[in-house]
Amino acid sequence: MKKKPGDSISNKVYEYRVLARMSQKELAEKVGVSKQTIFVMEKGNYVPTLLLAYRIADFFNVDVNDIFTYEKGNDSNE
């Protein structure tokens, strides 16, 4: 599948983590990634795999769509 210009995934990982009073390191350990992965994800510089997105949503006991949002880009052919 070809990525359309502007397609992106936004997330609320930071908000959920702060509300849970957790450090980036604590969340990383709970979902099986590095602290750096959580850091760049929160900054919007990393789109997680589907598996990681579901692990994070499961950890916070919410639907994956509550944390991650697909933002459709513009189709330049239209």
A tleap script that builds the chain and sets N, CA, C and O, in Angstrom:
source leaprc.protein.ff14SB
mol = sequence {
  NMET LYS LYS LYS PRO GLY ASP SER ILE SER
  ASN LYS VAL TYR GLU TYR ARG VAL LEU ALA
  ARG MET SER GLN LYS GLU LEU ALA GLU LYS
  VAL GLY VAL SER LYS GLN THR ILE PHE VAL
  MET GLU LYS GLY ASN TYR VAL PRO THR LEU
  LEU LEU ALA TYR ARG ILE ALA ASP PHE PHE
  ASN VAL ASP VAL ASN ASP ILE PHE THR TYR
  GLU LYS GLY ASN ASP SER ASN CGLU
}
set mol.1.N position { 0.850 -1.176 0.000 }
set mol.1.CA position { 0.000 0.000 0.000 }
set mol.1.C position { 0.894 1.236 0.000 }
set mol.1.O position { 1.837 1.342 0.784 }
set mol.2.N position { 0.585 2.135 -0.866 }
set mol.2.CA position { 1.361 3.371 -0.973 }
set mol.2.C position { 0.840 4.403 0.013 }
set mol.2.O position { -0.365 4.627 0.123 }
set mol.3.N position { 1.759 5.021 0.720 }
set mol.3.CA position { 1.383 6.069 1.683 }
set mol.3.C position { 0.971 7.324 0.922 }
set mol.3.O position { 1.668 7.771 0.011 }
set mol.4.N position { -0.174 7.883 1.310 }
set mol.4.CA position { -0.636 9.125 0.709 }
set mol.4.C position { 0.038 10.293 1.419 }
set mol.4.O position { 0.341 10.200 2.608 }
set mol.5.N position { 0.276 11.386 0.709 }
set mol.5.CA position { 0.866 12.564 1.351 }
set mol.5.C position { -0.002 13.027 2.517 }
set mol.5.O position { -1.208 13.225 2.366 }
set mol.6.N position { 0.606 13.193 3.650 }
set mol.6.CA position { -0.108 13.690 4.808 }
set mol.6.C position { -0.709 12.632 5.710 }
set mol.6.O position { -1.181 12.957 6.799 }
set mol.7.N position { -0.708 11.344 5.281 }
set mol.7.CA position { -1.201 10.286 6.160 }
set mol.7.C position { -0.370 10.266 7.431 }
set mol.7.O position { 0.855 10.380 7.385 }
set mol.8.N position { -1.039 10.124 8.558 }
set mol.8.CA position { -0.291 10.055 9.812 }
set mol.8.C position { -1.120 9.366 10.891 }
set mol.8.O position { -2.323 9.153 10.740 }
set mol.9.N position { -0.453 9.031 11.962 }
set mol.9.CA position { -1.091 8.456 13.137 }
set mol.9.C position { -0.748 9.371 14.305 }
set mol.9.O position { 0.424 9.551 14.637 }
set mol.10.N position { -1.763 9.942 14.921 }
set mol.10.CA position { -1.510 10.731 16.129 }
set mol.10.C position { -1.810 9.840 17.328 }
set mol.10.O position { -2.502 8.829 17.208 }
set mol.11.N position { -1.286 10.225 18.471 }
set mol.11.CA position { -1.516 9.387 19.646 }
set mol.11.C position { -1.653 10.224 20.906 }
set mol.11.O position { -1.268 11.393 20.960 }
set mol.12.N position { -2.218 9.576 21.914 }
set mol.12.CA position { -2.400 10.201 23.224 }
set mol.12.C position { -1.637 9.418 24.297 }
set mol.12.O position { -2.053 9.364 25.455 }
set mol.13.N position { -0.526 8.819 23.898 }
set mol.13.CA position { 0.257 8.021 24.838 }
set mol.13.C position { 0.707 8.877 26.012 }
set mol.13.O position { 0.615 8.450 27.164 }
set mol.14.N position { 1.193 10.078 25.730 }
set mol.14.CA position { 1.654 10.972 26.791 }
set mol.14.C position { 0.542 11.234 27.809 }
set mol.14.O position { 0.755 11.124 29.017 }
set mol.15.N position { -0.647 11.581 27.306 }
set mol.15.CA position { -1.763 11.906 28.196 }
set mol.15.C position { -2.136 10.728 29.096 }
set mol.15.O position { -2.335 10.889 30.300 }
set mol.16.N position { -2.227 9.540 28.490 }
set mol.16.CA position { -2.582 8.351 29.280 }
set mol.16.C position { -1.494 8.017 30.295 }
set mol.16.O position { -1.786 7.637 31.429 }
set mol.17.N position { -0.241 8.162 29.880 }
set mol.17.CA position { 0.874 7.838 30.788 }
set mol.17.C position { 0.901 8.792 31.969 }
set mol.17.O position { 1.080 8.362 33.109 }
set mol.18.N position { 0.727 10.074 31.713 }
set mol.18.CA position { 0.751 11.072 32.785 }
set mol.18.C position { -0.423 10.870 33.741 }
set mol.18.O position { -0.261 10.960 34.958 }
set mol.19.N position { -1.598 10.598 33.191 }
set mol.19.CA position { -2.760 10.346 34.054 }
set mol.19.C position { -2.550 9.121 34.940 }
set mol.19.O position { -3.074 9.051 36.052 }
set mol.20.N position { -1.779 8.159 34.437 }
set mol.20.CA position { -1.483 6.956 35.215 }
set mol.20.C position { -0.293 7.170 36.158 }
set mol.20.O position { 0.091 6.272 36.907 }
set mol.21.N position { 0.280 8.372 36.107 }
set mol.21.CA position { 1.440 8.732 36.944 }
set mol.21.C position { 2.600 7.758 36.771 }
set mol.21.O position { 3.171 7.249 37.735 }
set mol.22.N position { 2.924 7.523 35.504 }
set mol.22.CA position { 4.006 6.604 35.159 }
set mol.22.C position { 5.117 7.360 34.449 }
set mol.22.O position { 4.883 8.380 33.800 }
set mol.23.N position { 6.313 6.847 34.584 }
set mol.23.CA position { 7.435 7.383 33.813 }
set mol.23.C position { 7.455 6.689 32.457 }
set mol.23.O position { 6.807 5.662 32.259 }
set mol.24.N position { 8.205 7.266 31.533 }
set mol.24.CA position { 8.367 6.625 30.226 }
set mol.24.C position { 9.004 5.255 30.394 }
set mol.24.O position { 8.631 4.305 29.705 }
set mol.25.N position { 9.952 5.150 31.297 }
set mol.25.CA position { 10.628 3.880 31.533 }
set mol.25.C position { 9.656 2.820 32.057 }
set mol.25.O position { 9.702 1.667 31.628 }
set mol.26.N position { 8.791 3.204 32.971 }
set mol.26.CA position { 7.817 2.257 33.525 }
set mol.26.C position { 6.875 1.738 32.440 }
set mol.26.O position { 6.625 0.536 32.356 }
set mol.27.N position { 6.356 2.640 31.614 }
set mol.27.CA position { 5.461 2.214 30.545 }
set mol.27.C position { 6.204 1.323 29.557 }
set mol.27.O position { 5.679 0.300 29.119 }
set mol.28.N position { 7.410 1.710 29.215 }
set mol.28.CA position { 8.210 0.914 28.282 }
set mol.28.C position { 8.393 -0.516 28.793 }
set mol.28.O position { 8.254 -1.473 28.032 }
set mol.29.N position { 8.700 -0.654 30.061 }
set mol.29.CA position { 8.886 -1.985 30.646 }
set mol.29.C position { 7.585 -2.790 30.598 }
set mol.29.O position { 7.614 -3.995 30.350 }
set mol.30.N position { 6.457 -2.140 30.831 }
set mol.30.CA position { 5.159 -2.827 30.843 }
set mol.30.C position { 4.759 -3.343 29.466 }
set mol.30.O position { 4.116 -4.387 29.356 }
set mol.31.N position { 5.139 -2.614 28.408 }
set mol.31.CA position { 4.722 -3.015 27.060 }
set mol.31.C position { 5.852 -3.632 26.239 }
set mol.31.O position { 5.653 -3.985 25.076 }
set mol.32.N position { 7.036 -3.764 26.836 }
set mol.32.CA position { 8.127 -4.488 26.198 }
set mol.32.C position { 8.930 -3.749 25.151 }
set mol.32.O position { 9.382 -4.342 24.171 }
set mol.33.N position { 9.109 -2.441 25.360 }
set mol.33.CA position { 9.942 -1.657 24.443 }
set mol.33.C position { 10.923 -0.813 25.259 }
set mol.33.O position { 10.924 -0.861 26.489 }
set mol.34.N position { 11.752 -0.045 24.564 }
set mol.34.CA position { 12.702 0.819 25.260 }
set mol.34.C position { 12.041 2.144 25.643 }
set mol.34.O position { 11.009 2.531 25.096 }
set mol.35.N position { 12.666 2.815 26.592 }
set mol.35.CA position { 12.207 4.151 26.993 }
set mol.35.C position { 12.263 5.096 25.798 }
set mol.35.O position { 11.391 5.950 25.636 }
set mol.36.N position { 13.277 4.946 24.971 }
set mol.36.CA position { 13.435 5.790 23.778 }
set mol.36.C position { 12.252 5.625 22.823 }
set mol.36.O position { 11.817 6.598 22.208 }
set mol.37.N position { 11.733 4.414 22.695 }
set mol.37.CA position { 10.575 4.180 21.833 }
set mol.37.C position { 9.365 4.964 22.323 }
set mol.37.O position { 8.652 5.578 21.529 }
set mol.38.N position { 9.137 4.942 23.634 }
set mol.38.CA position { 8.017 5.696 24.203 }
set mol.38.C position { 8.249 7.190 23.984 }
set mol.38.O position { 7.322 7.914 23.621 }
set mol.39.N position { 9.467 7.649 24.201 }
set mol.39.CA position { 9.813 9.061 24.031 }
set mol.39.C position { 9.509 9.540 22.614 }
set mol.39.O position { 8.828 10.552 22.444 }
set mol.40.N position { 10.000 8.834 21.595 }
set mol.40.CA position { 9.795 9.297 20.219 }
set mol.40.C position { 8.339 9.137 19.785 }
set mol.40.O position { 7.852 9.908 18.959 }
set mol.41.N position { 7.646 8.152 20.329 }
set mol.41.CA position { 6.221 7.985 20.028 }
set mol.41.C position { 5.423 9.160 20.579 }
set mol.41.O position { 4.557 9.703 19.894 }
set mol.42.N position { 5.714 9.548 21.810 }
set mol.42.CA position { 5.017 10.678 22.424 }
set mol.42.C position { 5.278 11.981 21.670 }
set mol.42.O position { 4.408 12.852 21.621 }
set mol.43.N position { 6.448 12.120 21.091 }
set mol.43.CA position { 6.800 13.320 20.322 }
set mol.43.C position { 6.216 13.304 18.916 }
set mol.43.O position { 6.310 14.293 18.188 }
set mol.44.N position { 5.606 12.169 18.529 }
set mol.44.CA position { 5.027 12.066 17.199 }
set mol.44.C position { 6.021 11.722 16.114 }
set mol.44.O position { 5.730 11.876 14.928 }
set mol.45.N position { 7.209 11.250 16.514 }
set mol.45.CA position { 8.255 10.924 15.553 }
set mol.45.C position { 8.368 9.427 15.274 }
set mol.45.O position { 9.304 8.994 14.601 }
set mol.46.N position { 7.435 8.641 15.778 }
set mol.46.CA position { 7.467 7.194 15.590 }
set mol.46.C position { 6.045 6.663 15.583 }
set mol.46.O position { 5.258 6.943 16.487 }
set mol.47.N position { 5.729 5.895 14.556 }
set mol.47.CA position { 4.426 5.238 14.474 }
set mol.47.C position { 4.637 3.794 14.913 }
set mol.47.O position { 5.409 3.066 14.290 }
set mol.48.N position { 3.964 3.375 15.970 }
set mol.48.CA position { 4.183 2.021 16.479 }
set mol.48.C position { 3.606 0.960 15.553 }
set mol.48.O position { 2.739 1.233 14.724 }
set mol.49.N position { 4.111 -0.254 15.717 }
set mol.49.CA position { 3.515 -1.372 15.009 }
set mol.49.C position { 2.103 -1.571 15.554 }
set mol.49.O position { 1.763 -1.073 16.628 }
set mol.50.N position { 1.305 -2.289 14.814 }
set mol.50.CA position { -0.054 -2.580 15.266 }
set mol.50.C position { -0.024 -3.365 16.570 }
set mol.50.O position { -0.846 -3.131 17.456 }
set mol.51.N position { 0.908 -4.283 16.692 }
set mol.51.CA position { 1.043 -5.073 17.910 }
set mol.51.C position { 1.341 -4.181 19.113 }
set mol.51.O position { 0.720 -4.333 20.165 }
set mol.52.N position { 2.280 -3.259 18.964 }
set mol.52.CA position { 2.613 -2.361 20.068 }
set mol.52.C position { 1.440 -1.445 20.406 }
set mol.52.O position { 1.174 -1.183 21.579 }
set mol.53.N position { 0.745 -0.963 19.392 }
set mol.53.CA position { -0.421 -0.103 19.637 }
set mol.53.C position { -1.455 -0.852 20.476 }
set mol.53.O position { -2.026 -0.289 21.410 }
set mol.54.N position { -1.693 -2.112 20.145 }
set mol.54.CA position { -2.654 -2.900 20.917 }
set mol.54.C position { -2.141 -3.212 22.323 }
set mol.54.O position { -2.925 -3.244 23.272 }
set mol.55.N position { -0.850 -3.439 22.465 }
set mol.55.CA position { -0.290 -3.666 23.813 }
set mol.55.C position { -0.496 -2.449 24.707 }
set mol.55.O position { -0.864 -2.579 25.875 }
set mol.56.N position { -0.256 -1.269 24.147 }
set mol.56.CA position { -0.422 -0.036 24.918 }
set mol.56.C position { -1.890 0.166 25.291 }
set mol.56.O position { -2.205 0.479 26.439 }
set mol.57.N position { -2.781 -0.012 24.323 }
set mol.57.CA position { -4.210 0.141 24.594 }
set mol.57.C position { -4.666 -0.875 25.639 }
set mol.57.O position { -5.432 -0.538 26.541 }
set mol.58.N position { -4.201 -2.104 25.520 }
set mol.58.CA position { -4.561 -3.145 26.487 }
set mol.58.C position { -4.049 -2.797 27.879 }
set mol.58.O position { -4.747 -2.995 28.873 }
set mol.59.N position { -2.836 -2.282 27.944 }
set mol.59.CA position { -2.273 -1.907 29.243 }
set mol.59.C position { -3.148 -0.858 29.930 }
set mol.59.O position { -3.389 -0.944 31.134 }
set mol.60.N position { -3.620 0.123 29.174 }
set mol.60.CA position { -4.457 1.178 29.749 }
set mol.60.C position { -5.938 0.785 29.797 }
set mol.60.O position { -6.783 1.550 30.264 }
set mol.61.N position { -6.231 -0.414 29.308 }
set mol.61.CA position { -7.595 -0.957 29.335 }
set mol.61.C position { -8.588 -0.079 28.564 }
set mol.61.O position { -9.699 0.187 29.024 }
set mol.62.N position { -8.151 0.363 27.376 }
set mol.62.CA position { -8.999 1.168 26.501 }
set mol.62.C position { -8.916 0.612 25.085 }
set mol.62.O position { -8.038 -0.194 24.776 }
set mol.63.N position { -9.827 1.045 24.235 }
set mol.63.CA position { -9.799 0.668 22.824 }
set mol.63.C position { -8.600 1.345 22.155 }
set mol.63.O position { -8.242 2.471 22.502 }
set mol.64.N position { -7.998 0.665 21.217 }
set mol.64.CA position { -6.831 1.213 20.527 }
set mol.64.C position { -7.150 2.558 19.878 }
set mol.64.O position { -6.275 3.418 19.780 }
set mol.65.N position { -8.399 2.748 19.433 }
set mol.65.CA position { -8.788 4.020 18.809 }
set mol.65.C position { -8.901 5.166 19.804 }
set mol.65.O position { -8.966 6.327 19.400 }
set mol.66.N position { -8.924 4.863 21.089 }
set mol.66.CA position { -8.931 5.920 22.102 }
set mol.66.C position { -7.560 6.567 22.232 }
set mol.66.O position { -7.450 7.728 22.628 }
set mol.67.N position { -6.519 5.817 21.899 }
set mol.67.CA position { -5.152 6.319 22.030 }
set mol.67.C position { -4.553 6.710 20.684 }
set mol.67.O position { -3.843 7.711 20.587 }
set mol.68.N position { -4.834 5.932 19.654 }
set mol.68.CA position { -4.241 6.162 18.336 }
set mol.68.C position { -5.321 6.566 17.327 }
set mol.68.O position { -6.389 5.957 17.266 }
set mol.69.N position { -5.024 7.598 16.543 }
set mol.69.CA position { -5.969 8.107 15.565 }
set mol.69.C position { -5.307 8.209 14.195 }
set mol.69.O position { -4.257 8.832 14.037 }
set mol.70.N position { -5.936 7.589 13.223 }
set mol.70.CA position { -5.469 7.686 11.836 }
set mol.70.C position { -5.955 8.992 11.244 }
set mol.70.O position { -7.144 9.305 11.290 }
set mol.71.N position { -5.028 9.746 10.690 }
set mol.71.CA position { -5.374 11.009 10.049 }
set mol.71.C position { -5.067 10.875 8.565 }
set mol.71.O position { -3.909 10.814 8.152 }
set mol.72.N position { -6.124 10.832 7.784 }
set mol.72.CA position { -6.008 10.600 6.338 }
set mol.72.C position { -5.380 11.782 5.632 }
set mol.72.O position { -5.726 12.936 5.888 }
set mol.73.N position { -4.462 11.481 4.747 }
set mol.73.CA position { -3.813 12.523 3.952 }
set mol.73.C position { -4.627 12.881 2.742 }
set mol.73.O position { -5.681 12.296 2.493 }
set mol.74.N position { -4.147 13.832 1.996 }
set mol.74.CA position { -4.814 14.270 0.777 }
set mol.74.C position { -4.397 13.380 -0.383 }
set mol.74.O position { -3.226 13.022 -0.510 }
set mol.75.N position { -5.353 13.026 -1.222 }
set mol.75.CA position { -5.057 12.252 -2.416 }
set mol.75.C position { -4.774 13.245 -3.529 }
set mol.75.O position { -5.685 13.928 -3.996 }
set mol.76.N position { -3.530 13.334 -3.957 }
set mol.76.CA position { -3.144 14.336 -4.939 }
set mol.76.C position { -3.701 14.037 -6.337 }
set mol.76.O position { -3.616 14.886 -7.224 }
set mol.77.N position { -4.272 12.835 -6.543 }
set mol.77.CA position { -4.834 12.470 -7.832 }
set mol.77.C position { -6.288 12.885 -7.980 }
set mol.77.O position { -6.871 12.715 -9.051 }
set mol.78.N position { -6.875 13.419 -6.936 }
set mol.78.CA position { -8.297 13.797 -6.995 }
set mol.78.C position { -8.476 15.212 -7.486 }
set mol.78.O position { -9.606 15.689 -7.595 }
savepdb mol mol.pdb
quit
